[in-house]
Each structure stands twice: as structure tokens, then as C-alpha cells.
Amino acid sequence: MRRPYFNFRRYSRLLSVVLSVALLQAGPMLAAERIFLSFLFLERSIPIRDLELYAKEGRKSKALAPYLGYFKPEQQTQLRASLQERLPLNAVAVAQFLYTPVGEALLKRIQQVVRTKSGQGSFFALRSALILAAKDPEGLTALSVLRHFPNAGVQVDVNTALELLNQVQTAVKTTNATVNAVIQQSKADPQADSLAGWSLSQSGLYDWERITLENLKDDSEKRLKYTGTARDFAADLYFPTTASDTPYPVLVISHGFNSDRTTYAYLAQHLASHGYVIVMPEHSGSNGQQIVDLLQGRAQDVTDPTEFIDRPLDVSYLLDQLAQTSIPDPRFKGSLNLEQVGILGHSYGGYTGFALAGATPNYKQLQQACQTGLESSLNISLALQCQALQTADKTVDLKDSRIQSVVAISPIGSSLFGKSGYQTIQVPVMIVAGSADTIAPVLPEQIQPFQWLTTPEKQLVLINNGSHYSTGNTSASSPDVLSALGTGDGPSPLGRYYTKALSTAFFGRYVQGQEQFAPFLTSSYAANLSREPLTLHLTPTLTFPAAPAKQDS
């Protein structure tokens, strides 16, 4: 049976846990002994024992059965599984996460459904229960949370819980319909078979070596003006060693949140073999080490709001150093073409590429989205985007005219930039989306922004059944926190295969300016590359209206 474009279970695993906690938010110790379920004008209390027996044995007591009747059989099956599913997070990790803006936004979301019977202290009771549950020998499960809820009575709004579930189902339905339309529009020309057998995923003819630049320190006037502090970071350069009569073209690879410069090392090696110098900065304020520091108590937040400024400045600083030959390596002098640079970014790195290419923040749009949608949005990346509001008082020009083309893989920024922000980008853009992305959902974060782009050269690439992480490699320095929240499948060899081929074609066309790469940026070539279970689809245009999305104010 063919899998759906956007898997309900994969997307709603975290929400299922939320609903599980909602239905089982009490325990037999000093916690609540009864749960008070309210639906419309009705309210009924149910013994905790009845709920535990349902979770572990499937028994439906007379008191519980009427409420379970509102769930479809498959939803009941999913609910029971999620009640006992253990999240591999320790108490320190949970505590650190729940004290961040992202974690607090999640708690406020749960609080819509679960409250103390008195209505007082619900937020703090939830946080306490989750932290204590993570210390429980059973681990962090919905059942362990209910054993540690520190209140004599818990009020659960079943109507709101069902509304949340309906939101998920509606989002899945709308996404699947839109993804299906993209697939239909990207159907290959059956007569265009001349590229069959060609694969740009094969290594090129250039030898290369990796050069690590340690202890980079940007204390430039621009950095200090915009962020108030200097920036220490490192970078890797992948440098062709095969002789060339002309300067090597330069590409930047910007890693995502909770990642590092090794995540796309495979791609850097591949592109270096095709004659590019690859520049890979380590964004020290949003890498895997930053999350390790958070979980171990050495950092106060998942990332500093100034990271939205710091990341693009990292790239510009590195290009400046290469251009000024400030890096003491004679091989760089006169051997780099820094007039037209391409950038590939994943997730937060996609934002970085857009910002450098000229996308402008729309803080009015972002503020509205954060005020009205943060606690109800199914878009996890919105919580991160909302942190940029803390930099709204700064007038910052992050555009770097050297950036002349962008490949953005699972990018974020829909609410931060809005329609007007994307329309200021006038360089070639390729957006790569995974239909099963639960971090940066395909419809609001990739398909809608693609339609907003007005640059004449653009492509939308859809990896059907692809997740947020399908195109990268696992990073040893990045804690596996997000996967515990049900963020989908991890890295895929097929995703890397597609990324090597399409990035080679895109940068060959728009950085090197070679027309012979144009046929490789077509739906026909994507169809030739495509393999199950992650099928590949490419289209330069979308003529259908996307599902409703928030517009600029």
C-alpha cells in the first residue's frame, strides 16, 4: 500500500503524547485521584484506575467509554500506544527544554486542554509533572506524568482536545492535497528521455583536501554594531588540488539548528570534486554543541535571538577573509572567484541563505503570527522564528551581493519574511522540501514561500515521504532531542543521492553559468533520478492556488 504523502502518525506523535497526558493527567500517589473531563456543558469525573487499565490493557470502563467514543478506532489504537511510549529524555534535558521559550510555548499549548481543577498554577504543575516523570524508573511516558501531577484535581477539556486533533487532521488533509497537486504538475515530458542514465551524483575529476580554520574571531565594527559582541567560530574549507587555469568558484554550505559543519561534509566533498571551493562555517550559537550546553545547564536557551543576525554575518565575514587573503595560506591568493558565490543551507541554514540573498524580515507580520498562532500552530519552526522579534529594534542589512544563487533545503522563515520579504530576493533559488517534514512543514515553509518568490529563475523540488533530515548525515556532536519528539525518519542515502545531483546541476547553471546544466533542472531529470520510497519531483512553477496561508498585514 502506498504511504500517504504526509504521515499522520509521524506528524502527530508529539500531539498524541499531549492528548495522552490530557486524558491521563493524574496519578495514584499524592497526585490527583480523579480526572474531571468536561465536554460542552457536561462534566464527569473518572477514577484514575480506569484510565490506567485502559492504557495498559485496553479495558473501557463505563465511565470512560462515552469519551473514547469520540475517537475513531484507529485514533484509539494510536492513543493507547502513545500513552505508554517512552521518550528517551532525561530530567535535566526536559527541565532545560521546558524553561526555554520553545518549551514554554509547548506547555501553554497543553494548558489549553489540561488545567488544574482550580484553574490556578496549571502551567507550573505541568512543567513539574514532566520533569519528575523523566526521573521516574519507567521513564517519561504519559502514565509516568500522571503519577507526578502535583494537584488534587485535573480539569481536561475534551472539546478542545478534539479540536486540536481535528486541526492536525485538517492540516494533514490539506498538505496531502497540495503535495498531490505538486506531483501532478511536475509530471515529466514523456518525450524528454535524453537524460536517462546520466547521474550528476557521481564524483567529479578534481582531487581535493580539507582545510580547517580554527579560532576565527569576528570583532568587526559591523558585528559589534549589530550584536554587541564578537563571535568566535571555526570553519572547514574543501579546496580542489587539481590545477585550474581559472579561479575556483566558491560555494557556502550553512548547517541547520542542532547540527554542525560535518552534517553536509559528504556534499562538500562531492562539490569539491567538481571544482568548487566549499566554505562551511560552524554557526556556534545554533549548532549541536549549543544544545549540549543547554541540556547540561551551561546555556539558558536553545539559541540566542541574535543568531538570526550572527549566522549571515558568519558567512560574510568568512568571504571577507578569503577576499582579503587574511587567512595565511598562499593557495587562496588569486585562486578563488568571490564575485559570484552560491550558498546551500538546511533549515536554519535555509533562512541564512535567504537573508544573505536579500530577503527582508517583516516584523509586523511575524508579531501577528506569534501573538495569534504560536500556541495553536502545528508549525514547530514558528517558535524559533518568533525569537527574531527580540531583534526587531535593530536596523540590519544582511544582504551580501556576492551571494548570487541559493539552494534552501527544508528552510524556515515563512512568518519571519512573509510574502514581501521573499519578493525582495532576485537571485536564482531552488527550494527542496520533504512532504513528511514535521519541523518545517512543507506547505507553510516551502510551498507557500516558493509561490511568493518573484525571481524569474526558481525551482521547487519535492522529496515525497522525505523528512526534515532526509538529505543530511547524522552529526556526532548533535544530541538526538528532536527525534524523541517524533520528527520523522532520519538521514537517507537516497536523499543524499538527490542532493548531490541537483546541487551540482543548480550551481553549474547559476554559479558557473554553464547552459549545459539547464536540462538537469527539469521535471524529466528528476523523474529519471526518482526512486522509491522517497520519490523525487521538480517544477519551476505552481499555477494552482496553495492552501490558505497567513498573508502580510
N, C-alpha and C positions, 0 to 999 in steps of 0.2 A: 504493500500500500504506500502510495506517495505521501511523504510527510508534508504537513502544511508549511506554507512559506514562513509563517511566524508562529512558533510553537507556544501554545497556551501554557503548558506546564513550565516550560523554560522561563517564560516571561513572568509568570505569577508565583514562582516558588516563594519569593520573599513575601508577597502579599498573602499567600496561603498561610505562611507562618503567622503573619499579622492576624489573619482571621481565626487561625487556630487559637492564638492567645486570646482573642476576643471571646471565643466560645468556651475557653477553659481557663479563665483568669482568676483562679482561686486555688487553695490547697488545703490539705487536711491538718496541717500543723497549727501555727499561730496565725495563719493567713485566713482568708475568707472560707467559710464552711458552705456557703451557698452563693450561687451566682444569680443575679437578677436580670433576666432577659426582657427587654422592652421592645415591642413591635406595634407601631401606630399608637393606639390608646390602651393597649394591653400590656400587662407586666406579669411575669411569672418567675418564681424562684425555683431553682433546680439544685438538688444535692450534688456536691462535688463528686461523690462516689459514682453517681450515674454517669457523669461526664467521663470519668477515668475508665469506667468499664466500656463505654462506647469507644474511646480512643484505643484501648488495648485489645478488646475482644469483639468489638462491633455490636455490643448489646444496646438496644434502643429502648430506654425506659419509657413509661407512659408520659413522664414529664418532659422528656427530651424529644420524643418522636415528632410532635407537631412542628417544632422548629426545624428539624432536619428535613421535613417535608418541603421546605422552600428550596432545598438544594437538589439538583439533578443527581441521578445515580453516579455518574462519572465524577461529579463535584464532591459527592460524599466520599468516594474512594480516594480522591486526591486529598481531601481534608483529613481523613484518618491517617494517611501516610505522612502528611506534613506534621501532624500532631506529635509523632514520635521520631521525626527526623532530627538527627543531631547536627548542629552547626559546629564545625571544628574551630571554635574561637575560645580563647581562654579569657579569664575575668579581666586581666589587665587590658587586653585588646578591646573587649567590649566596653570597659569603662572609658578608655581613651576615646573610642569612636563616639560614644553617646554624649560626650562632652564637647564635641565639635559641632559647628553649625549644620553639617550634613546629618549627623546623628540626631541632633535636636529636632530637625525637620521631620525625620522619620518618627520620632516619638510623638510629635504633635499630630502626625497622620494617624498613628494608632489611637491616640487620645480621642479622635473623632468617634471611635467605636467603643473604646474601653475607658471607663471612668470609675472612680471610687463611688460608692453608693451615696456619699455625702456631696460628691462633686468637688471636694477640696483635695488638693495635693495629688491629683491624678498623674501629672507629668512626672513628679519625683517618685511616686510609687512604682510606675512603670520602669523607670530607669533603675531603681533599686532592685526590682524583681529580676530584670535581665542580667544585671551584674552578679547577683547572688546565684542565679541559675547557672551561670557559666562556671561557678566554683563547685557546683553540685557533682557528686560522683557520676551521675547519669549524663552529665554534660548539658549543654544548652539546647533544650528542647522546649516545646510548648508546655509539656507536662511538668518539666522542672521549673519553668517560670511560674506556673500556677502554685507550686508548692512554696514559693517565696514571695508571693504578692503580699505586702505588709499592710493589709487593710481588712476590716471585718466584713465588708460587703463590697461587691463589684457590680457596677451597672454596665450592661452591654446593650448597645443599640443595634438590634438585629437589622432594622430597616437600613441604617447607614452601612452596615457590613454588606448587605445585599447590593446596595447602590455602588459600593466600591468594587464588588465583584462584577457588576454589570459594566462598570467603566472599563475594567480590564477586557471583558468580552467584546465590548464595542470597539475598543482600540485594536484588538486583535483582528476583528472582522474588517474594520476599515483598512488596516495595514495590509491584510491579505488581499483585499480587493485592489488596492493601489499597486502592490507588488505584482499581482497578476497582470494588471494593465501595462506596467513597465515591461514585463516579459513579452507580452503580445506585441508591443510597439517595437521591441528590439529584435524581432524576428529577422534572421539573416536572409539576404537575397539568395534564392536557391541557385542562381546562375553565377554567383561570385564564389567559385571554388578554387581560384588560382593560388590561394594561400595555404591550402591544405598541405599538411606535412611540415610547414615552417614553424619553428619554435624559437622565439627570442629569449626563452628561459635558459638556453644553453650559454655557457661561459664564452666570453669574447677572447680576443687574441692577445690581450695585454697582460703582462705579469704585473704584480703589484706588491706593495708591502704596507703594513700598518704602522703609523707613527702616532704615538700617544703624547699629547701635550698636557703636562701636569701643571698644577699651580697657576692656572690662568687667573688673573686678577683684573677685573674691570673697575677701576676707580675714576672713570672718565667723568667729565663735567656733566654730560647728558645723563649718565646713570645716577649720579648723586642728586641731580636736579629732580629726576622723575621718581626715584625710590628712596632717596635719603641715605643709602648705604652702598658700599662697594659689594662686588659679587665675586666670590671665588668658585671656580669650577674647572672641570677638565674636559678634554675633547679627544676624539680619535680621528685621524685622517687616514684614508686609504688612498695611497699615491701610486699611480702607474709607474713602473720602472722601465717599461719598453719605450725606446726613443720615439719622439714625435717631432715633426717639423713645425708644428703649430702649438700654441699654448693649450693645455688641457682644459676642457670645460669643467665647471665646478657645480656640484650638487650638494645640498644640505639635507640631512635626514634628522628630523626632530621627533624624539620619542614621546610617548604618551605619559599620562599620570600613572604613578606606581610602576614605573618602568625604568629603563636606563639605556645607555648607548649600545648595549650588546643585543638588544631585542631585535634590531634590524641589521645586525652585523652580516648576516647572510646576504642581504640585499646590497649592502655596501661593497662586499667582495664581488658580487656579480656585476654591479655597475662599474666598479674599478676595472674589471676585466674587459669592459667595453670602452675604456679610455677616459673615464671621468675621475677627477679628484673628488672624493667624498668627505664631507665635513660633518662630523657627528658630535655636537655638544652634549654634555651631560647637564641637564637642567636641574641644578642641585636643590631647588626649592620644591620640586614636584616629582622627584624620582623615587625609586624603591626605598632608598635609604631614609628619605623623609618619612615614609610610612613606618619603617622600622623604628625610627626615633619617636614617632607618635605613639606606637604601641608599647614602647619601653619607657615612656614618660619624659623623653628628652625634648619633645616638641609639643606645642599646645594645640596645633590644628593640623588638618590634613594637608594644607598648604597655605601660604601667606597670600592675601589678596594681591599684593604687588607682583605675584608670579605672572599675572596677565601682562605686566609690563616687562618683567625680567626676562621672560622667555624670548620674545622678539629681540630684545637688546643683546641677549647672549649671541644670537646669530649675527647681528650687525657688527658686534664687537669682534667676533672671530674673522669675519670677512675684512674688517678694517685692518686687523693684524696681518692677515695674509697679503693684503694690498700694500701695506706699508713695510713689508718684509721685517716686521718687528719680531717675528719668530726666527731665531738664529739657525736657519737651515738653508744652505745655498741652493738646494733643489727648488725652493719655492720662488726664487727670484726670476721673474720674467717667464715662468713656466705655467702660470695659471691665467685663464681667461675669466676675469671677475666682472666683466661688463654685462654678462647675461647669465645669471645664476638660476638654477632650478631648485625647488625645495619640495621634499616629500615629508609629510607629517601624519602621525597617527593620533587620533583622538584629541588630546590637548595639543599635540603637535600639529593637528589639522588646523586648530584655531591659530596657532603660531604662524603657520604658512599664510593663512588668510590675512592676518594682521599685517604681516610684512608685505603682502601684495597690495595693501591699501584698503582693506575692509575697515570701516569705521564703526565704533560702538554707538549704539543708540540707547543711552542710559534711561531715557523716559520709557521706552519700550520694555527694557529689562526690569525696571522698577515695577511696572504694572504687572508683568508676568510673575515676579517674585511675591508681590503682595496678594495676588489673586490665585496663583496656581501652584505655589511651592508645596503646600501641604496636601494638595489633591492631584498633582501632576504625576503621571506614570513615567515621566522622563527623568531618570536619576541624574543625568548630567545637569539639569537645571539648578540643582543645589550648588554645584560647583560654579556655574555661570553667575549665580546671584552674589557670590563673593566679590565679583568685579565692581559691584556697586560701591564698595568701600574706596575705590579709586576714581569715582565719578567726578570728584572735585579737581582732578588733575587734567590739564590740557596736554595730551601726549600725542606726538606724531610718531607712530611706529613704522610707517611705510618705509621700505628700503627699495630704492629704484633699481637696484641690482637684481632683485627678485623678479624674474620675467615669466615664470610658469610655476604652477602649484599642482601637486598630487596630494589630495586630502583623503586619508583612509579613516572611515568612521569618525569624521570630525564632529566637534561640538561648536556651538555658537549661535544657534537659531534665535534665541531670545536676546543674546548679547548684541548681535549685529542687527537682527531684523532685516526686513526687505531692503530698506535704504542702505544699510551697511554693506550688504552683499553687492548691491548695484554699483558701488564705487570700485569694485575690482574690475580691471580691464585687461588682465593678462590671461593667457590660456589656463584653464582649470580642468582637472579630472577629479571627480568625487567618486570614491569607492565605498559602497555600502553593503552591509550584511543584513539580510532580511530578518535574521534572528538576533539582532543586536538589542540587548536589554539595558545597556548602559547609555548609549546614544541612539535611541530608536530611529529606525530608517526613515519613517515618514516625516517627523518634525525636524530631524537633524541633518538629513541628507537630501531626500526627495524635494521637500519644500524649498530649502536653500538653493538647490540646483535650478528650480524654476525661477527663483528670484535673480539669479545671475544674468547679467546683460552682456557679458563679454562674448564676442562672436565665436570664440573657439572654446568649446566646452564639451565634456563627455560625462555621462553618468554610467558607472559600472556597478552592476548588482551581482553580488555573490549570493545566490539563493540558498537559504539554510545556513549562511555564514553568520558567525557570531562577531562580537566586538574584537576578539583576539585571533581570528582565523588566519590573518596574514603575517603574524609575527612569530617570534620564538620565545620560549619561556626564559625569563631572566632569573638568575640565581639570587640576585640581590633584592628581588621584589617579593614581599610576603603575599601569600595566596589568600588575601582577605576577600576580594570581590567575588571569587568563585564560590565562597561559602554562602554568599547571598544569592546564588542562583543566576549567575551572569552568563550562562551558556557554555558551549564547548570551547576548548582552548585552541592553541595553535594547530594549524593543519598543513601538512605538506602540499596539499592541493592549493590552499590559499597562498602559500609562498610561491608556488609554481606560477600562478596567475600574476602575482605581484611583480615577479622578475620580468615576465614577458611584457606586460602592459607598461610598466615604468620605463623599460628600455625603449619601447616604441614612442611613448609620450615625450620623453626627454630627447630622444633622437630627432623628433619632429620639431620640438619647440625650444630646445636649448642649442642643439647643433644646427637647426634649420634645414634638415635634410628631408626633402619631399618624399623620398622613397619609403619613409616610415608611415606615411599617411594611410596606406591600405591596412596597416596593422592596428589602426584606431577605428575599426568598423565593427558593426554587429557580426559580420561574416567571420572575421578573425576570432572574435570572442566565441562564436559558435564552434569554430574549429578547435579552440582550446578547451572548451567546456567538457567537464566530466562529472559524473555522479559521485558522491551525493551533493556536492556543492557546485551547482550549475552556474555558468557564467553568462552574463547578458550585458550588452553595451548599447547605449543610444545617445546620440548627440542632441536630441530634442525630446520634449514631452508636450504633446499637443492637447492632452486631456487635462481637465482641472483636477488638481490634487484635493484631498480631503480638506475640509475647513481647518485653517490654522490661524493663530493669532497674528493680526497684521500690526504694522506700526501705528501708533497713536497719532 
